[in-house]
Amino acid sequence: VLIKELIEKKRDGLELTFDEIHFIVDGVTRQTIPDYQISAWLMASLCSGMTEAETAALTEHMLNSGRRLKRCTDRLRVDKHSTGGLGDKTSLILAPLLACLELDVPMLSGRGLGITGGTLDKMEAYPGYRCDLSEAEIESQLRKIGCVITGTTANVAPADKRLYAIRDVTGTVPSVGLITGSIMSKKLAESLDALVLDVKWGSGAFMKSIIEARELESSLVRTGRRMGVITTSLLTDMNQPLGRMVGNACEANEAVDIMKGSGPADAVEVTLALGAELLLSTNRESCPEKARQAIASLLQNGQALHRYQEMIEAQSGRFSEVLPIERSTVVESKNSGWVVSLDGARLGNIVIAMGGGRRSQQDAVNPGVGLEMLVRIGDRVENGQPLLHLFFDGAQPEIDALRDLAREAVGIGPSQKPGPALIVESA
Ligand code: URA
């Protein structure tokens, strides 16, 4: 086969076969196909769309481009994956919490890119925390503690590493088929029994409309089930940040608040719902209310927090150290009315501009940078009332401009509009 012919076939809207997709993924992994031809195939796939069979084939070949984690205990193995948004710190809570319920959680996570934060960056807010555990270290930690949050190892889905880097710079990220292959090849490499997906929609998510999010949700769920993993999902709102805090150290602190039994109601609710979903799908619980109670009690009694500290220390992080939140400034409203919208993309870009996120994968992040939302959609605000706090590094020449941008991110209208439902539906 010639790669040029496969690019042309996809360009013309035809379906590639299982073997043809194997040829491409193999060429990606073994570096026998140059970047420019991979880019052309990616763009043709994005523009023509991918069929369910193509998505399944892509996922399977990407998974098989590397190794899977070994099963190393006789406990059930589960994970939660979010498609990403602003302020989403539920992974930090659920990994240790589910481990307290005798479930193994080998959470292979990513870094933030674009406006969405990354779980690894949040964990690295703890000085010394290691995100580069080897497979042997992952296995040993699972045996001892039952949870790990670390980066994908070099051996996991190597095809994704190359594809993702090319997609990132060629405008080919937002394709349902390509996103499915990328996410699911890495999750399936964890050798899971059950997976719950949190598919985000709204101004602070990849998928801006609920229709697009539903399409991604059904593709991810179908692919997981086809590969033999119990897969369920929730569709959740990302038209405003989850919880109040956005930014790595700020979010780690808020996750700790939740593990102390307090914290903002929306972030607690999504955590309970996702955790309960896994207890139900693995038949640990048969009643949704009991499942939620089981999760809630581990937040109330401090067990999840204790396991979180153990996990951080096992990965060389210093938990006791106070996380550095830098100087802060308050952004006040310049008019009165009702909060009708929050521009997630703008808020995310402000955090990036202050040094709390990356513009490219190599950028360093300052963990102390972030923001705190003081209002939510549906709230009444008066002229002069604080809308949010920005936490920034001492040297921040653009802070006045960023304060103006932050103020503009909060849409204020003449009448009250209720916020979108937090959890829309589960599959
Ligand atoms: N996260 C991933 O890992 N891959 C994608 O393509 C999108 C989000």
Residues whose N, C-alpha, C, O or C-beta is under 5 A from the ligand:
A	BS01	URA	V173 L178 I179 S182 I183
